[in-house]
Amino acid sequence: MKVNGPSGAPAAGGSRPTRSAGGFSVSQASGAAPASAAQATAPASSLAGVSALMALQGVETATERRRRAVRRGSSLLDRLDELKLAMLSGEAGEGALERLGRTLREDRPEDPDAELTGLLEQIDLRAAVELAKAEVRRNAA
């Protein structure tokens, strides 16, 4: 089956074009039945291909998990540094505390490397301690 542009000129001399929506014409050859059977199975196979691609995109490799874990740890260290600078300048650092808490609540990916996991746990602990100290200061005031 051949789809022609808006001009509607048929491709084969013996076939008769049929009008479809949008002004395009579709010429039908004498073997229209096998073509329609192929079209009926095409959506199912294309859906299977799309779902397979989506599944592959959802799979996270060990390198990607490690990269995400390191990025989260680095972000926590940046938030701790912001808090330190705010406190040294005499500010309460409420914005820095909020960002620190938000970053700490992010899900940390698991990594098989014990050293990296230990380091990330220490960073998490330090951030939790700073949040707890800020909570004690708020309750005391």
MIDOSE-1310 file (N, C-alpha, C; in nm, 2 decimals, decimal comma, always signed):
residues 141
mkvn	+0,08/-0,12/+0,00/+0,00/+0,00/+0,00/+0,09/+0,12/+0,00; +0,06/+0,22/-0,08/+0,14/+0,34/-0,09/+0,06/+0,46/-0,05; +0,11/+0,55/+0,03/+0,05/+0,67/+0,07/+0,10/+0,78/-0,01; +0,02/+0,85/-0,08/+0,06/+0,97/-0,16/+0,03/+1,10/-0,09
gpsg	+0,10/+1,20/-0,13/+0,08/+1,33/-0,06/-0,05/+1,39/-0,09; -0,07/+1,52/-0,05/-0,20/+1,58/-0,07/-0,25/+1,59/-0,21; -0,16/+1,58/-0,31/-0,20/+1,59/-0,45/-0,30/+1,47/-0,49; -0,28/+1,36/-0,43/-0,37/+1,25/-0,45/-0,34/+1,17/-0,58
apaa	-0,23/+1,19/-0,64/-0,19/+1,12/-0,76/-0,17/+0,97/-0,74; -0,24/+0,88/-0,80/-0,21/+0,74/-0,78/-0,08/+0,69/-0,83; -0,02/+0,60/-0,76/+0,11/+0,55/-0,81/+0,10/+0,45/-0,92; +0,01/+0,36/-0,91/-0,01/+0,25/-1,01/-0,13/+0,29/-1,10
ggsr	-0,12/+0,25/-1,22/-0,23/+0,28/-1,32/-0,36/+0,21/-1,29; -0,36/+0,08/-1,25/-0,48/+0,01/-1,23/-0,54/+0,02/-1,09; -0,47/+0,08/-1,00/-0,53/+0,09/-0,87/-0,61/+0,22/-0,85; -0,71/+0,22/-0,77/-0,79/+0,33/-0,75/-0,76/+0,39/-0,61
ptrs	-0,73/+0,52/-0,60/-0,70/+0,58/-0,47/-0,83/+0,60/-0,39; -0,81/+0,58/-0,26/-0,92/+0,60/-0,17/-0,88/+0,72/-0,08; -0,98/+0,81/-0,05/-0,95/+0,93/+0,03/-0,95/+0,89/+0,18; -0,86/+0,94/+0,25/-0,85/+0,92/+0,39/-0,85/+1,06/+0,46
aggf	-0,86/+1,06/+0,59/-0,86/+1,19/+0,66/-0,73/+1,27/+0,64; -0,74/+1,40/+0,63/-0,62/+1,48/+0,61/-0,59/+1,51/+0,46; -0,66/+1,46/+0,37/-0,64/+1,49/+0,23/-0,54/+1,40/+0,17; -0,49/+1,29/+0,23/-0,40/+1,20/+0,17/-0,47/+1,09/+0,10
svsq	-0,41/+1,04/+0,00/-0,48/+0,93/-0,07/-0,40/+0,80/-0,05; -0,46/+0,69/-0,04/-0,40/+0,56/-0,02/-0,44/+0,47/-0,14; -0,34/+0,43/-0,22/-0,37/+0,34/-0,33/-0,37/+0,20/-0,28; -0,47/+0,12/-0,32/-0,49/-0,02/-0,28/-0,46/-0,11/-0,40
asga	-0,36/-0,19/-0,38/-0,33/-0,29/-0,48/-0,42/-0,41/-0,47; -0,41/-0,50/-0,56/-0,50/-0,62/-0,56/-0,47/-0,71/-0,44; -0,35/-0,70/-0,38/-0,31/-0,79/-0,27/-0,34/-0,71/-0,14; -0,45/-0,65/-0,12/-0,48/-0,57/+0,00/-0,50/-0,66/+0,13
apas	-0,55/-0,78/+0,11/-0,57/-0,86/+0,23/-0,44/-0,90/+0,30; -0,33/-0,94/+0,24/-0,21/-0,97/+0,31/-0,16/-0,84/+0,38; -0,17/-0,73/+0,31/-0,12/-0,60/+0,37/-0,20/-0,57/+0,50; -0,33/-0,59/+0,50/-0,40/-0,56/+0,62/-0,37/-0,65/+0,73
aaqa	-0,34/-0,78/+0,70/-0,30/-0,87/+0,80/-0,17/-0,83/+0,87; -0,08/-0,78/+0,78/+0,05/-0,74/+0,84/+0,04/-0,61/+0,92; -0,06/-0,53/+0,88/-0,08/-0,41/+0,96/-0,14/-0,44/+1,10; -0,22/-0,55/+1,10/-0,29/-0,58/+1,23/-0,19/-0,64/+1,33
tapa	-0,08/-0,70/+1,28/+0,02/-0,75/+1,38/+0,13/-0,65/+1,41; +0,14/-0,55/+1,33/+0,25/-0,45/+1,35/+0,24/-0,38/+1,48; +0,12/-0,33/+1,53/+0,12/-0,26/+1,65/+0,16/-0,34/+1,77; +0,13/-0,47/+1,77/+0,16/-0,55/+1,88/+0,32/-0,57/+1,89
ssla	+0,38/-0,59/+1,78/+0,52/-0,61/+1,78/+0,59/-0,48/+1,81; +0,54/-0,36/+1,77/+0,60/-0,24/+1,80/+0,59/-0,20/+1,95; +0,48/-0,24/+2,01/+0,46/-0,22/+2,15/+0,56/-0,30/+2,23; +0,58/-0,43/+2,19/+0,68/-0,51/+2,26/+0,82/-0,45/+2,25
gvsa	+0,85/-0,39/+2,13/+0,98/-0,33/+2,12/+1,00/-0,20/+2,21; +0,89/-0,13/+2,22/+0,89/-0,01/+2,30/+0,90/-0,04/+2,45; +0,83/-0,15/+2,49/+0,83/-0,19/+2,63/+0,97/-0,24/+2,66; +1,03/-0,31/+2,57/+1,17/-0,36/+2,59/+1,27/-0,25/+2,61
lmal	+1,25/-0,14/+2,52/+1,34/-0,03/+2,54/+1,32/+0,05/+2,67; +1,20/+0,06/+2,71/+1,17/+0,12/+2,84/+1,23/+0,05/+2,95; +1,22/-0,09/+2,95/+1,28/-0,17/+3,05/+1,43/-0,15/+3,06; +1,49/-0,15/+2,94/+1,64/-0,13/+2,94/+1,68/+0,01/+2,99
qgve	+1,60/+0,11/+2,97/+1,63/+0,24/+3,02/+1,61/+0,25/+3,17; +1,52/+0,16/+3,23/+1,50/+0,16/+3,37/+1,61/+0,09/+3,45; +1,68/+0,00/+3,38/+1,79/-0,07/+3,45/+1,91/+0,02/+3,48; +1,95/+0,02/+3,60/+2,06/+0,11/+3,64/+2,18/+0,02/+3,66
tate	+2,29/+0,06/+3,60/+2,41/-0,02/+3,61/+2,48/+0,02/+3,75; +2,58/-0,06/+3,78/+2,65/-0,04/+3,91/+2,72/+0,10/+3,90; +2,77/+0,13/+3,78/+2,85/+0,26/+3,77/+2,75/+0,37/+3,79; +2,63/+0,36/+3,73/+2,53/+0,47/+3,75/+2,49/+0,49/+3,90
rrrr	+2,47/+0,37/+3,97/+2,44/+0,38/+4,11/+2,55/+0,44/+4,19; +2,67/+0,41/+4,16/+2,79/+0,46/+4,23/+2,80/+0,61/+4,20; +2,78/+0,65/+4,08/+2,78/+0,79/+4,04/+2,68/+0,87/+4,12; +2,55/+0,81/+4,13/+2,45/+0,88/+4,20/+2,48/+0,89/+4,35
avrr	+2,53/+0,79/+4,41/+2,57/+0,79/+4,55/+2,68/+0,89/+4,58; +2,78/+0,90/+4,49/+2,88/+1,00/+4,51/+2,83/+1,14/+4,49; +2,74/+1,16/+4,40/+2,68/+1,29/+4,37/+2,60/+1,33/+4,49; +2,53/+1,24/+4,55/+2,45/+1,27/+4,67/+2,54/+1,31/+4,79
gssl	+2,65/+1,23/+4,81/+2,74/+1,26/+4,92/+2,81/+1,39/+4,90; +2,84/+1,43/+4,78/+2,90/+1,55/+4,75/+2,81/+1,67/+4,77; +2,68/+1,65/+4,74/+2,58/+1,75/+4,76/+2,56/+1,77/+4,91; +2,56/+1,66/+4,99/+2,55/+1,68/+5,13/+2,67/+1,76/+5,19
ldrl	+2,79/+1,73/+5,14/+2,90/+1,81/+5,19/+2,89/+1,95/+5,15; +2,84/+1,98/+5,03/+2,82/+2,12/+4,99/+2,72/+2,19/+5,08; +2,61/+2,12/+5,12/+2,51/+2,18/+5,21/+2,57/+2,20/+5,35; +2,65/+2,11/+5,40/+2,72/+2,13/+5,53/+2,81/+2,25/+5,52
delk	+2,88/+2,27/+5,41/+2,96/+2,38/+5,39/+2,88/+2,51/+5,39; +2,77/+2,51/+5,33/+2,68/+2,63/+5,33/+2,64/+2,66/+5,47; +2,60/+2,56/+5,55/+2,56/+2,58/+5,69/+2,68/+2,64/+5,77; +2,79/+2,59/+5,75/+2,91/+2,64/+5,82/+2,94/+2,78/+5,79
laml	+2,93/+2,82/+5,66/+2,95/+2,96/+5,63/+2,84/+3,05/+5,68; +2,72/+3,00/+5,68/+2,61/+3,08/+5,74/+2,63/+3,11/+5,89; +2,67/+3,00/+5,96/+2,69/+3,02/+6,10/+2,81/+3,10/+6,13; +2,91/+3,10/+6,05/+3,03/+3,18/+6,08/+3,00/+3,33/+6,05
sgea	+2,91/+3,35/+5,96/+2,87/+3,49/+5,93/+2,76/+3,55/+6,03; +2,72/+3,46/+6,12/+2,63/+3,51/+6,23/+2,48/+3,49/+6,19; +2,45/+3,42/+6,08/+2,32/+3,40/+6,04/+2,27/+3,27/+6,10; +2,13/+3,25/+6,11/+2,07/+3,13/+6,16/+2,09/+3,01/+6,07
gega	+2,10/+3,04/+5,94/+2,12/+2,94/+5,84/+2,00/+2,85/+5,82; +1,88/+2,90/+5,83/+1,76/+2,82/+5,82/+1,74/+2,77/+5,67; +1,78/+2,85/+5,57/+1,77/+2,80/+5,44/+1,87/+2,69/+5,41; +1,99/+2,70/+5,47/+2,09/+2,60/+5,45/+2,05/+2,47/+5,52
lerl	+1,98/+2,49/+5,64/+1,93/+2,37/+5,71/+1,82/+2,30/+5,63; +1,74/+2,38/+5,57/+1,63/+2,32/+5,49/+1,68/+2,24/+5,37; +1,78/+2,30/+5,30/+1,84/+2,23/+5,19/+1,92/+2,10/+5,24; +1,98/+2,11/+5,35/+2,05/+2,00/+5,41/+1,96/+1,89/+5,44
grtl	+1,84/+1,92/+5,50/+1,74/+1,82/+5,53/+1,68/+1,76/+5,41; +1,66/+1,84/+5,31/+1,60/+1,79/+5,18/+1,70/+1,69/+5,11; +1,82/+1,73/+5,11/+1,92/+1,64/+5,05/+1,94/+1,51/+5,13; +1,94/+1,52/+5,26/+1,95/+1,40/+5,34/+1,83/+1,31/+5,33
redr	+1,72/+1,36/+5,30/+1,60/+1,27/+5,28/+1,60/+1,20/+5,14; +1,68/+1,24/+5,05/+1,69/+1,18/+4,92/+1,74/+1,03/+4,94; +1,68/+0,95/+4,86/+1,72/+0,80/+4,87/+1,86/+0,78/+4,82; +1,94/+0,72/+4,91/+2,08/+0,69/+4,88/+2,09/+0,55/+4,81
pedp	+2,15/+0,55/+4,69/+2,16/+0,42/+4,62/+2,26/+0,33/+4,70; +2,24/+0,20/+4,70/+2,33/+0,11/+4,76/+2,45/+0,08/+4,67; +2,56/+0,07/+4,72/+2,68/+0,04/+4,65/+2,76/-0,08/+4,71; +2,81/-0,17/+4,63/+2,87/-0,29/+4,69/+3,01/-0,25/+4,75
dael	+3,06/-0,14/+4,72/+3,19/-0,10/+4,78/+3,18/-0,06/+4,92; +3,23/-0,14/+5,01/+3,22/-0,11/+5,16/+3,28/+0,02/+5,20; +3,39/+0,06/+5,14/+3,46/+0,18/+5,18/+3,37/+0,30/+5,14; +3,32/+0,30/+5,02/+3,23/+0,41/+4,98/+3,11/+0,42/+5,06
tgll	+3,05/+0,30/+5,09/+2,93/+0,30/+5,18/+2,95/+0,35/+5,31; +3,07/+0,32/+5,37/+3,11/+0,37/+5,50/+3,13/+0,52/+5,50; +3,19/+0,57/+5,40/+3,21/+0,71/+5,39/+3,08/+0,79/+5,37; +2,99/+0,73/+5,29/+2,86/+0,80/+5,27/+2,78/+0,79/+5,40
eqid	+2,79/+0,68/+5,48/+2,72/+0,68/+5,61/+2,77/+0,78/+5,70; +2,90/+0,80/+5,70/+2,96/+0,91/+5,79/+2,91/+1,05/+5,75; +2,90/+1,07/+5,62/+2,85/+1,20/+5,57/+2,70/+1,22/+5,62; +2,62/+1,11/+5,60/+2,48/+1,11/+5,64/+2,47/+1,14/+5,79
lraa	+2,56/+1,08/+5,87/+2,55/+1,09/+6,01/+2,59/+1,24/+6,05; +2,69/+1,29/+5,99/+2,73/+1,43/+6,02/+2,61/+1,53/+5,99; +2,54/+1,51/+5,87/+2,43/+1,59/+5,84/+2,32/+1,57/+5,94; +2,29/+1,45/+5,98/+2,18/+1,43/+6,08/+2,22/+1,49/+6,21
vela	+2,34/+1,49/+6,25/+2,39/+1,56/+6,38/+2,36/+1,71/+6,37; +2,40/+1,77/+6,26/+2,38/+1,91/+6,24/+2,23/+1,95/+6,24; +2,15/+1,87/+6,18/+2,00/+1,89/+6,19/+1,95/+1,88/+6,33; +2,00/+1,78/+6,40/+1,95/+1,76/+6,54/+2,00/+1,87/+6,63
kaev	+2,12/+1,92/+6,61/+2,17/+2,03/+6,69/+2,09/+2,16/+6,66; +2,05/+2,18/+6,54/+1,96/+2,29/+6,50/+1,83/+2,28/+6,57; +1,77/+2,16/+6,57/+1,64/+2,14/+6,64/+1,65/+2,17/+6,78; +1,76/+2,13/+6,85/+1,78/+2,16/+6,99/+1,79/+2,31/+7,02
rrna	+1,86/+2,38/+6,93/+1,87/+2,52/+6,94/+1,73/+2,59/+6,92; +1,65/+2,54/+6,83/+1,51/+2,59/+6,81/+1,43/+2,57/+6,93; +1,44/+2,45/+6,99/+1,35/+2,42/+7,11/+1,40/+2,50/+7,23; +1,53/+2,53/+7,24/+1,58/+2,60/+7,36/+1,54/+2,75/+7,35
a	+1,52/+2,80/+7,23/+1,49/+2,94/+7,22/+1,34/+2,98/+7,24
